[in-house]
Amino acid sequence: MPRPVRVLIAKIGLDGHDRGVKLIVRNLRDAGMEVIYTGLWQTPGTTVQAAVQEDVDVVGVSLLSAAHLTIMPELRRRCIEAGLPDMPLIVGGIIPEEDHAPLRAAGIDGIFTPGTPMQAIVDAVRGLAERRRAKLEQPGIAPDLNTPVGLSRALTLLSEGRKDKLGRASDRSQAFVTIGITGSPGVGKSTFIGKLAQHLRARGHRVAVVAVDPTSPITGGSVLGDRLRMIPAEPDEGLFVRSLSSAGQAGGLAPHCAEIARLLGSVGHRVVLVETVGAGQNDTDVRTLADEVLLLVMPGAGDAIQFVKAGVFEIATGFVVNKADLPGADITVRQLRESLDTPRPVWPVSALRNEGLDPLCDWVEERLQRSLRPTRGSAAT
């Protein structure tokens, strides 16, 4: 079965709302596509970096600011500079008919207005994706892991189970550590990861994030929205984020997740953060690929009995009480510490306020110093 179409949808510019584009995102998901949504106030630079790292088939932009004749040619220029000269670009918004020809002359492949039927958008995205994939499947050399485009393409091949297309593995010998991050839906994993990654970047570490979101059991599509809570306002070449859909796999991860994390570490990302889907008590697969597992909980999320149950609480090597600015955080921290029968750390953190992250960074760096091998042992299986 072919992998779903991957389409990135971005709001570039100063548009202050995204109700309409969220409807488009939902409809593309319901058409069986994997939709990476990057949120409001994006720039051409952050949009192209996302397109590179996510190895998407199509980039779609929602514009209501009447800046389409400026932004879209700039987006095409940046795609060419980034090594994506043939990336299909589409734009939707209030675009006068007389602006369609200049946009097409600038290399824009699809132009949609509020009156365009949704099915026409779906069909256009599918057609453009098929055309791009046909070009990529032409015989050629293995992806160059030393370039962002080549690395991203290699991750796609791994996710498809086509490791044989990669050629020789990276020869770099680089110490890295893999940290699994899990927790229930709504606990703030993505925001926490974004802030932790920024703090680690400030300390000079290259960081990769593998973010897993659930796949619809009905349509096979997914909305991969974790990225929008992680990416800084300007592109950062030292932060690589790849979104994956679970593809129906139980346990909280996606197929080939361990291989993807290992490759990201082997090419120079010293810290690899793997975010599971919103996890339940029995979603413990992350322990098979991670050196350490952080379990995020919220104030009031349980009591001493809850914290000693088997499953996801049992596999955690550290605990983060996120949203520690909320009432009851100190009680949750105390109950966690009292319930543990092994010396596992507990950190109160407010990712929203950017508080409590330095001790965690110290802990990650300690683990990194212990990791002196370039391969991950059992994670390779």
N, C-alpha and C positions, 0 to 999 in steps of 0.2 A: 504494500500500500504506500503510495507516494506521501512524503511529508506535507503537512499543510502549508499553504501560502503564508509567508511572513511579510507583514506590511507594517511600516512605522507611520504613525500619525502624530503630527506635531502642530502646536499652535505657536507660530513665530510672530514676534512683535508684542504690542501692548494691549491686545484684546483682553478685556477683563473678565470674560466668562467663557465657559466651554460646554454649555448645555447641549448645543447643537452637535458639536464634534463628538461628544460622548454617545449620542444617539447613533452616529455613524460607526463609532468603535463597536458598539453593541451589535449592530447589524452585520458588520464584517465578521465578528466573532460567531454570530448565529449562522453565517454562511460557511463556517468551518475553518476560518482562518486564525492564525496566531497574530494578534494585534499588539504591537508594542506602542503604548501611549506614553508620551513624554511630558504631557501637562502644559500648563500655561507659561508664557513669557520665555519661550525658547529663542535661541539665535540660530542663524545659519550654521555657525561653527559647532554648537552643541548638537544640532540636528544631524549634521554630516558625521560627526564622531559616533553618534548613536547608530546611524545607518551602517557604518563600518563595523563596529563591534558586534552588532546584532546580526550581521550578514543577511539583511532583509532583501526581499525580492522587489519591493516597491516602496517609495517614500511619498506619503501624502501630507499636504500642508493645508491647514484651515486658516484663511485670512479674511478678516472683516475690517481691516484698517486701511483699505484702499492703497496698500503698498505693494501690490503683487508685481508691478512692473519693475520694482527695485529689488524685492526680496527673492523672487524666483530666479532671475538671471544670476544673482549672487550665489544662490544655492547650487545652481548648475556649475558655476565656476569652482566652487569649493569641492564639489563632487569630483571634478576633473583633477584638481590638485591632490585630492586624497586617494586617487587611484581607482575611482568609480566613474569613469567617463560615460558608461552606458547605463547607469542606474536610472530606472524609470522614475520620473517625477510627475506628480499630479497635484493640482491645486483646486480648492473649492472655496467659494465665497461670493460676494457681490461683485462680479467681474463684468464690466460692460462688453458688449459684443465687439466693439472696435478694438478692444485690448486682446482679443483672442489671437489674432494673427501675430502681433509682436511677441506674445508669450510662446507661441509655437516656434517662431523663428529663433527664440532663445533656448530651444531644446526642451520645452515642457510638453510632456506626452499626453496629458489629460487635463481638461478644464471643465469644472462643474459649477453650476449655479444653484440657488435654492430650488429651482424648478426641476432639477435633474432627478429622475426616478432612482430610487436606491438600487434597484436591480441593475440599472445601467452602470452605476459605480462599481458594484460587485463584479459584473462581467468585464469591465475595463481593467480592474485590478487583476483578475484572473488571467486575462489575455496578456497583459504586460509581464506578469510573473512567469508565465509559460515561455514567453520570448526570451526573457533574461536567463532562465534556467537552461534553455536549449543552448545558448551561447556558452554558459559555464561548463556544460557537459562535453563540449568539443575536446578532442584529445589535446593534452598539453602536459606541462611539467607539474610536479607536485607543488602545493602551496609553499611560499617562502615564509617560514615561521618568524623571520626577522622583520617582517612588515605587519602593520596592523591588519591590512586587508588579507594577507596570506594566513595569519594566525586565525582570524575570524572564519575564514573559509575552512581551515583545518578543523576547527571546532564543529562546524556543520557536518563535515564528513564523519567525524567521530560520533556525533549524535545520530547519524544515519547508519551507524555500524559499518562504515566503509574505511576502516583504519588502514587498509592496504593501499589506499590512494594517497597516503601521506608521504610515502617515500621514507627516507631515513629520519629517525627521530632526532630531536635536538641534541647536540653534543655538549651543551652547556652544563657545567656542574655548579649548581646554585642551591644554597640552603634555603628551604622554605618551610612554612608551617601551614597546615590546613585547619581552619576553625569552623566547625559546624555551628550554625545558629538556628535554634528552633524555638517553638512556642505556639500558643494558640492564636487563632485569627484575631486581629485587632490589638495585639499586645505591643505593637510598634516595632516589629523586627526591621522593616525596611528603613525607617527613619533612624533607628539605632545604628544599623550597619553603615548608613551614609555618614553619620557623625563619627563613628569609629574609624572609618576609612579616611576621612579628612584629617583626623588627629594623627593617624599613622603616616599619612602622606606628609604632614608637617614635620614628622621626625625623619623624613627621607626615605621611607620604604615604598617600593612599588607594590600596589595592592590590586588584586583581582577579586571580583565578586561573581558568584554563580547564584542566580536567583530563580527559584522554582515556583511557578504558579500552577493552579489546577487546570486541567483540561475538562471541557464540558463532556459529560457522559452522553449528552443528547446529540450535539452537533459535531463534536470533535474539535471545536474551536476553543480559543482561550484569549483572555486579556492579560497581557504581561505588563503589569503596571508598577512593579517594584522600582524600576529605574527612576521614575520621576521623583522619588523621595531620597535618592542617593546622589544625584549628579550636581556638582557645583555650577555656579552661573557661567563659568568659562571652561572651555575644554581643558582637561588635564590628561596629558599623555601617560602619566604614571598611574592612572586609575582605569582599569578595564572591567566593564560590567557586561555580563552575558546573561540574558533571560532565557529560561527553558520552560517548556510546558511539561507537566507530569505524564502526559500521554496515557493516562489511566493507570499508571503504576502506583501500587500501594506503598506505604511506608514513609512518604514525605519527600521523595526525591524524583528525579527524572531518569529515563534510560541513559546509560553511559555517563552518568554524572561523575563517577570516580575518574574515568579517563580524561574527561574535560578538565576537572580540577587539577589533575596531575600534570597535564600539558601546560596549563596556565602557570603552574609553579615552575616547571622545568625551563621555561623561556624567560625567567627573570622576575616574576612577581613573587616577592618574598613572603607575602601574606596572602592566602587564598581563603576568602570567606564564603561559605556555602549556606545559603538561606533555604530552609525547607518550606514547603507549603504550610499553611496554618495547621499545626500538628495536634493530634489527639494523644491520649495516653499510650497508645500502642504503636505510634509512628516513630520507630527507633532506627531506621536504616542509616541515618546519618552517622552513626557510630562506626560503620564499616569503612568509611572513607576519611574520617577526620582524625587528626591528632588529638584535638580537644573538642568538647561539645559544650556550648553555652545554652542554657535554657532560660528564656525570658519569661517572667511572670509579672503581673500587675498587682498593685496594692489591693488586698481583699480577694485575691484569686484562689485562696484555699486556707487550710489550717494545718496544724501539725500532722494530722492523720493523712491528709491529702498528700503532703510532701514526702511521706515515707512509702507511698504506694510504688509497686513495680512499674516498669515501663520507662516513659520519657524522663521522669524524675530520677530514676535509677541510673540512667546512662550519662547524665550530665556530669561534666567535670568542673563546672562552675555555673553559678546562678547570677542572673541580672534581674534585680527588681526595677523594671523600667517604669517611667512615669512616677518617679519617686517624689515629685513635687505635689502629688495628690495626697489627700488625707489617708492615714492608715499605713503608709509605706514603712514606717519604723516598726510597726507591729508585724508586718509580713517579713521584714528582714530578720527580726528576732525569732519568729517562729521557724523560719527556714534554718537558721543557724542552730537552733535548739534541736531540730528534728534530724540533723545529719549525723550519721555515725562514722563518717570519714571526714578528714580535714579538707573539705571542698570550699572554695571561696564564695562569698556572697557580696555583690556590689550593689548599692543603691545608685541608680542613674536616672537623670532626666535628659533624655535625648533632645526633647523639645527645647530645653533651656541650655543644652550643651554643657551639662554639669555631671561630674563623676566619671569622666572617661579617661583621665590620665592614669589612675591606678590600673585600669584595664589594659591600657597600652603598655604599661610596665610589664604586666603579666604576659602579654603577647610577645613582647621582646625577649622575655626570659625563655619562653617556649621556642622562639626562633633560634636562640643561641644553642639550644639542645639539638636542633635539627640540622645536622651537618651532611646529610646524604641527599643526592639529587633526585633519587627515586623514592617512591612511597611504599615499597614493600607490598603489603596486602591490598593497598588501594589500586594496584595495577591489575588485579584480577576482576 
